[in-house]
Amino acid sequence: MEKKKNIGYWVITSILCFCMLGGIGQLFQVKEVVAGFEPLGYPTYFISVIGFWKVMAIIAILLPKLPLIKEWAYAGIFFAMTGASISHIAVNDSLFHIIVPMVIAGLAIFSWYLRPADRKLAFIKS
């Protein structure tokens, strides 16, 4: 069972990290990416900030150790993706633009849940 859980973790985590690669286009403000943000009304600099943190989240999740940083990365992805869905709802965007970030948020939850013990925070009891 543990082997299946580990395979599930890496499959879901790989898909999650692939989805977060869009942060590279945001970080470097690729013209098409910036155009996609225009209906949301966010300032242009915000796109780079979000992109930077998405790239940092990928690195944190994939690197060994650093369990506390991983917790923050998962939380950041979840907040960014649910916030993206809410932003698209607020501007009456297409259902696709609302659902996709929620699916990615779900991937973050499943990846977090399935992560191996060596990628979890160890609480010290005194």
PATIVO-948346 format. One record per atom (N, C-alpha, C): atom name; residue in three letters; x, y, z. Coordinates in steps of 0.02 Angstrom, whole numbers. Layout:
<rs>
(r "CA" "ala" (X Y Z))
...
</rs>
This chain:
<rs>
(r "N" "met" (41 -60 0))
(r "CA" "met" (0 0 0))
(r "C" "met" (43 63 0))
(r "N" "glu" (98 62 39))
(r "CA" "glu" (142 120 43))
(r "C" "glu" (172 137 -25))
(r "N" "lys" (188 86 -64))
(r "CA" "lys" (218 97 -130))
(r "C" "lys" (167 131 -176))
(r "N" "lys" (104 110 -173))
(r "CA" "lys" (52 142 -214))
(r "C" "lys" (42 215 -194))
(r "N" "lys" (44 227 -129))
(r "CA" "lys" (37 296 -104))
(r "C" "lys" (94 339 -128))
(r "N" "asn" (154 312 -127))
(r "CA" "asn" (213 349 -150))
(r "C" "asn" (209 364 -225))
(r "N" "ile" (187 315 -264))
(r "CA" "ile" (179 325 -336))
(r "C" "ile" (125 378 -348))
(r "N" "gly" (69 374 -311))
(r "CA" "gly" (16 423 -317))
(r "C" "gly" (41 493 -301))
(r "N" "tyr" (81 497 -248))
(r "CA" "tyr" (110 562 -228))
(r "C" "tyr" (150 592 -285))
(r "N" "trp" (195 552 -315))
(r "CA" "trp" (239 579 -367))
(r "C" "trp" (201 595 -431))
(r "N" "val" (151 556 -447))
(r "CA" "val" (111 571 -507))
(r "C" "val" (74 637 -497))
(r "N" "ile" (39 643 -442))
(r "CA" "ile" (0 704 -429))
(r "C" "ile" (45 764 -420))
(r "N" "thr" (100 756 -385))
(r "CA" "thr" (147 811 -375))
(r "C" "thr" (178 833 -440))
(r "N" "ser" (193 786 -484))
(r "CA" "ser" (221 804 -550))
(r "C" "ser" (171 844 -591))
(r "N" "ile" (108 823 -590))
(r "CA" "ile" (56 860 -626))
(r "C" "ile" (48 930 -596))
(r "N" "leu" (47 934 -529))
(r "CA" "leu" (41 998 -495))
(r "C" "leu" (98 1045 -515))
(r "N" "cys" (159 1020 -512))
(r "CA" "cys" (217 1061 -529))
(r "C" "cys" (216 1082 -603))
(r "N" "phe" (193 1038 -646))
(r "CA" "phe" (186 1055 -717))
(r "C" "phe" (136 1112 -725))
(r "N" "cys" (81 1109 -690))
(r "CA" "cys" (31 1162 -693))
(r "C" "cys" (59 1229 -667))
(r "N" "met" (101 1225 -617))
(r "CA" "met" (130 1286 -589))
(r "C" "met" (185 1317 -633))
(r "N" "leu" (207 1280 -683))
(r "CA" "leu" (258 1308 -729))
(r "C" "leu" (234 1370 -765))
(r "N" "gly" (169 1381 -767))
(r "CA" "gly" (143 1444 -794))
(r "C" "gly" (171 1504 -758))
(r "N" "gly" (196 1493 -698))
(r "CA" "gly" (226 1548 -660))
(r "C" "gly" (287 1578 -695))
(r "N" "ile" (320 1538 -737))
(r "CA" "ile" (378 1564 -774))
(r "C" "ile" (355 1619 -822))
(r "N" "gly" (300 1606 -858))
(r "CA" "gly" (273 1656 -903))
(r "C" "gly" (249 1718 -866))
(r "N" "gln" (223 1708 -806))
(r "CA" "gln" (202 1765 -765))
(r "C" "gln" (262 1804 -740))
(r "N" "leu" (313 1768 -717))
(r "CA" "leu" (373 1800 -691))
(r "C" "leu" (405 1846 -742))
(r "N" "phe" (408 1822 -805))
(r "CA" "phe" (440 1861 -857))
(r "C" "phe" (391 1902 -899))
(r "N" "gln" (329 1907 -875))
(r "CA" "gln" (276 1946 -906))
(r "C" "gln" (271 1935 -981))
(r "N" "val" (263 1873 -1000))
(r "CA" "val" (252 1855 -1070))
(r "C" "val" (187 1890 -1092))
(r "N" "lys" (190 1919 -1152))
(r "CA" "lys" (135 1961 -1177))
(r "C" "lys" (66 1927 -1172))
(r "N" "glu" (62 1864 -1192))
(r "CA" "glu" (-2 1828 -1190))
(r "C" "glu" (-26 1817 -1118))
(r "N" "val" (21 1806 -1074))
(r "CA" "val" (3 1796 -1003))
(r "C" "val" (-24 1861 -974))
(r "N" "val" (9 1916 -988))
(r "CA" "val" (-13 1982 -964))
(r "C" "val" (-83 1997 -991))
(r "N" "ala" (-94 1982 -1055))
(r "CA" "ala" (-160 1993 -1086))
(r "C" "ala" (-214 1952 -1050))
(r "N" "gly" (-196 1893 -1027))
(r "CA" "gly" (-244 1851 -991))
(r "C" "gly" (-264 1879 -923))
(r "N" "phe" (-220 1920 -894))
(r "CA" "phe" (-234 1950 -829))
(r "C" "phe" (-274 2015 -835))
(r "N" "glu" (-274 2046 -894))
(r "CA" "glu" (-306 2111 -902))
(r "C" "glu" (-378 2114 -880))
(r "N" "pro" (-420 2063 -898))
(r "CA" "pro" (-490 2067 -875))
(r "C" "pro" (-498 2066 -799))
(r "N" "leu" (-448 2041 -764))
(r "CA" "leu" (-452 2037 -691))
(r "C" "leu" (-437 2104 -657))
(r "N" "gly" (-404 2149 -693))
(r "CA" "gly" (-390 2215 -667))
(r "C" "gly" (-332 2221 -619))
(r "N" "tyr" (-290 2170 -615))
(r "CA" "tyr" (-232 2173 -571))
(r "C" "tyr" (-176 2214 -603))
(r "N" "pro" (-136 2249 -562))
(r "CA" "pro" (-79 2285 -590))
(r "C" "pro" (-28 2237 -619))
(r "N" "thr" (9 2260 -668))
(r "CA" "thr" (57 2217 -704))
(r "C" "thr" (110 2188 -658))
(r "N" "tyr" (134 2226 -610))
(r "CA" "tyr" (186 2200 -566))
(r "C" "tyr" (162 2140 -525))
(r "N" "phe" (97 2136 -512))
(r "CA" "phe" (69 2081 -474))
(r "C" "phe" (79 2014 -510))
(r "N" "ile" (78 2016 -575))
(r "CA" "ile" (87 1955 -615))
(r "C" "ile" (156 1925 -601))
(r "N" "ser" (207 1967 -600))
(r "CA" "ser" (275 1943 -586))
(r "C" "ser" (282 1916 -515))
(r "N" "val" (250 1949 -468))
(r "CA" "val" (253 1926 -398))
(r "C" "val" (223 1856 -392))
(r "N" "ile" (164 1847 -421))
(r "CA" "ile" (131 1781 -419))
(r "C" "ile" (174 1729 -454))
(r "N" "gly" (202 1748 -512))
(r "CA" "gly" (244 1701 -549))
(r "C" "gly" (305 1680 -509))
(r "N" "phe" (338 1728 -476))
(r "CA" "phe" (397 1713 -435))
(r "C" "phe" (380 1662 -382))
(r "N" "trp" (324 1673 -346))
(r "CA" "trp" (307 1628 -292))
(r "C" "trp" (285 1559 -317))
(r "N" "lys" (255 1556 -376))
(r "CA" "lys" (238 1490 -404))
(r "C" "lys" (302 1451 -420))
(r "N" "val" (351 1484 -448))
(r "CA" "val" (415 1450 -463))
(r "C" "val" (449 1428 -398))
(r "N" "met" (448 1471 -348))
(r "CA" "met" (478 1453 -283))
(r "C" "met" (441 1394 -251))
(r "N" "ala" (375 1391 -260))
(r "CA" "ala" (335 1336 -232))
(r "C" "ala" (355 1270 -265))
(r "N" "ile" (365 1270 -330))
(r "CA" "ile" (386 1209 -366))
(r "C" "ile" (452 1185 -337))
(r "N" "ile" (499 1231 -330))
(r "CA" "ile" (565 1212 -304))
(r "C" "ile" (559 1184 -233))
(r "N" "ala" (521 1218 -191))
(r "CA" "ala" (513 1196 -121))
(r "C" "ala" (482 1126 -117))
(r "N" "ile" (432 1114 -158))
(r "CA" "ile" (397 1050 -155))
(r "C" "ile" (442 993 -181))
(r "N" "leu" (481 1007 -232))
(r "CA" "leu" (522 954 -262))
(r "C" "leu" (587 940 -224))
(r "N" "leu" (615 989 -191))
(r "CA" "leu" (677 977 -154))
(r "C" "leu" (665 932 -94))
(r "N" "pro" (714 890 -77))
(r "CA" "pro" (707 849 -17))
(r "C" "pro" (714 893 45))
(r "N" "lys" (690 867 101))
(r "CA" "lys" (693 902 165))
(r "C" "lys" (647 964 164))
(r "N" "leu" (664 1015 202))
(r "CA" "leu" (628 1078 206))
(r "C" "leu" (552 1070 218))
(r "N" "pro" (531 1030 267))
(r "CA" "pro" (460 1017 275))
(r "C" "pro" (418 1080 291))
(r "N" "leu" (445 1126 329))
(r "CA" "leu" (407 1186 345))
(r "C" "leu" (397 1229 282))
(r "N" "ile" (448 1235 242))
(r "CA" "ile" (443 1273 179))
(r "C" "ile" (392 1239 133))
(r "N" "lys" (390 1173 132))
(r "CA" "lys" (341 1137 91))
(r "C" "lys" (270 1154 113))
(r "N" "glu" (259 1157 179))
(r "CA" "glu" (192 1174 204))
(r "C" "glu" (171 1243 178))
(r "N" "trp" (217 1290 180))
(r "CA" "trp" (202 1358 155))
(r "C" "trp" (190 1357 80))
(r "N" "ala" (228 1317 44))
(r "CA" "ala" (220 1312 -29))
(r "C" "ala" (151 1284 -46))
(r "N" "tyr" (131 1231 -13))
(r "CA" "tyr" (65 1202 -26))
(r "C" "tyr" (10 1252 -10))
(r "N" "ala" (17 1286 47))
(r "CA" "ala" (-33 1336 66))
(r "C" "ala" (-36 1392 15))
(r "N" "gly" (22 1415 -7))
(r "CA" "gly" (25 1469 -57))
(r "C" "gly" (-9 1449 -122))
(r "N" "ile" (4 1389 -145))
(r "CA" "ile" (-29 1365 -207))
(r "C" "ile" (-104 1363 -197))
(r "N" "phe" (-126 1336 -140))
(r "CA" "phe" (-197 1332 -127))
(r "C" "phe" (-229 1401 -126))
(r "N" "phe" (-198 1449 -91))
(r "CA" "phe" (-225 1516 -87))
(r "C" "phe" (-225 1551 -155))
(r "N" "ala" (-170 1543 -193))
(r "CA" "ala" (-166 1574 -259))
(r "C" "ala" (-219 1546 -306))
(r "N" "met" (-229 1482 -305))
(r "CA" "met" (-276 1451 -352))
(r "C" "met" (-349 1465 -333))
(r "N" "thr" (-365 1462 -268))
(r "CA" "thr" (-433 1479 -249))
(r "C" "thr" (-446 1553 -261))
(r "N" "gly" (-395 1594 -249))
(r "CA" "gly" (-402 1666 -263))
(r "C" "gly" (-411 1679 -338))
(r "N" "ala" (-378 1639 -380))
(r "CA" "ala" (-386 1646 -452))
(r "C" "ala" (-457 1630 -472))
(r "N" "ser" (-485 1576 -444))
(r "CA" "ser" (-554 1558 -460))
(r "C" "ser" (-602 1614 -440))
(r "N" "ile" (-592 1640 -380))
(r "CA" "ile" (-636 1694 -356))
(r "C" "ile" (-629 1755 -400))
(r "N" "ser" (-568 1771 -422))
(r "CA" "ser" (-557 1828 -466))
(r "C" "ser" (-594 1819 -532))
(r "N" "his" (-592 1758 -559))
(r "CA" "his" (-626 1744 -622))
(r "C" "his" (-702 1746 -613))
(r "N" "ile" (-726 1724 -556))
(r "CA" "ile" (-798 1729 -542))
(r "C" "ile" (-819 1802 -539))
(r "N" "ala" (-777 1843 -507))
(r "CA" "ala" (-793 1914 -497))
(r "C" "ala" (-801 1952 -563))
(r "N" "val" (-766 1930 -615))
(r "CA" "val" (-770 1965 -680))
(r "C" "val" (-813 1926 -730))
(r "N" "asn" (-852 1878 -704))
(r "CA" "asn" (-896 1837 -746))
(r "C" "asn" (-858 1803 -803))
(r "N" "asp" (-801 1776 -787))
(r "CA" "asp" (-760 1742 -838))
(r "C" "asp" (-790 1673 -853))
(r "N" "ser" (-762 1639 -902))
(r "CA" "ser" (-788 1574 -923))
(r "C" "ser" (-780 1522 -868))
(r "N" "leu" (-822 1471 -871))
(r "CA" "leu" (-820 1417 -823))
(r "C" "leu" (-751 1383 -822))
(r "N" "phe" (-720 1377 -880))
(r "CA" "phe" (-654 1348 -886))
(r "C" "phe" (-604 1384 -840))
(r "N" "his" (-604 1450 -842))
(r "CA" "his" (-557 1490 -802))
(r "C" "his" (-573 1488 -728))
(r "N" "ile" (-632 1466 -711))
(r "CA" "ile" (-652 1459 -641))
(r "C" "ile" (-634 1389 -615))
(r "N" "ile" (-646 1339 -655))
(r "CA" "ile" (-637 1270 -634))
(r "C" "ile" (-564 1249 -633))
(r "N" "val" (-525 1268 -683))
(r "CA" "val" (-455 1245 -687))
(r "C" "val" (-415 1263 -625))
(r "N" "pro" (-418 1325 -600))
(r "CA" "pro" (-380 1339 -538))
(r "C" "pro" (-405 1297 -478))
(r "N" "met" (-469 1281 -476))
(r "CA" "met" (-494 1240 -421))
(r "C" "met" (-468 1168 -427))
(r "N" "val" (-461 1144 -488))
(r "CA" "val" (-432 1077 -498))
(r "C" "val" (-360 1077 -474))
(r "N" "ile" (-323 1130 -491))
(r "CA" "ile" (-253 1135 -469))
(r "C" "ile" (-249 1140 -393))
(r "N" "ala" (-295 1177 -362))
(r "CA" "ala" (-297 1180 -289))
(r "C" "ala" (-310 1110 -260))
(r "N" "gly" (-353 1072 -293))
(r "CA" "gly" (-366 1003 -272))
(r "C" "gly" (-304 960 -278))
(r "N" "leu" (-266 969 -332))
(r "CA" "leu" (-203 932 -340))
(r "C" "leu" (-155 948 -282))
(r "N" "ala" (-153 1012 -263))
(r "CA" "ala" (-110 1032 -207))
(r "C" "ala" (-131 996 -142))
(r "N" "ile" (-196 992 -131))
(r "CA" "ile" (-220 957 -71))
(r "C" "ile" (-201 883 -73))
(r "N" "phe" (-212 851 -130))
(r "CA" "phe" (-196 779 -135))
(r "C" "phe" (-121 767 -129))
(r "N" "ser" (-80 810 -160))
(r "CA" "ser" (-8 803 -154))
(r "C" "ser" (14 810 -82))
(r "N" "trp" (-13 860 -48))
(r "CA" "trp" (3 871 23))
(r "C" "trp" (-18 810 64))
(r "N" "tyr" (-77 784 52))
(r "CA" "tyr" (-103 727 91))
(r "C" "tyr" (-61 664 80))
(r "N" "leu" (-39 653 19))
(r "CA" "leu" (-3 592 2))
(r "C" "leu" (72 595 14))
(r "N" "arg" (98 653 34))
(r "CA" "arg" (171 661 39))
(r "C" "arg" (200 611 88))
(r "N" "pro" (260 586 72))
(r "CA" "pro" (293 537 116))
(r "C" "pro" (312 567 183))
(r "N" "ala" (324 524 231))
(r "CA" "ala" (339 546 299))
(r "C" "ala" (400 592 303))
(r "N" "asp" (450 580 260))
(r "CA" "asp" (510 622 263))
(r "C" "asp" (498 692 233))
(r "N" "arg" (439 705 208))
(r "CA" "arg" (421 771 181))
(r "C" "arg" (369 806 225))
(r "N" "lys" (357 777 284))
(r "CA" "lys" (308 804 331))
(r "C" "lys" (344 837 389))
(r "N" "leu" (309 883 422))
(r "CA" "leu" (336 913 483))
(r "C" "leu" (334 861 539))
(r "N" "ala" (386 858 576))
(r "CA" "ala" (389 813 634))
(r "C" "ala" (380 857 696))
(r "N" "phe" (326 844 732))
(r "CA" "phe" (313 883 792))
(r "C" "phe" (350 852 850))
(r "N" "ile" (384 894 888))
(r "CA" "ile" (423 871 945))
(r "C" "ile" (380 877 1008))
(r "N" "lys" (372 821 1043))
(r "CA" "lys" (333 822 1105))
(r "C" "lys" (381 831 1163))
(r "N" "ser" (363 877 1207))
(r "CA" "ser" (407 889 1265))
(r "C" "ser" (381 856 1327))
</rs>
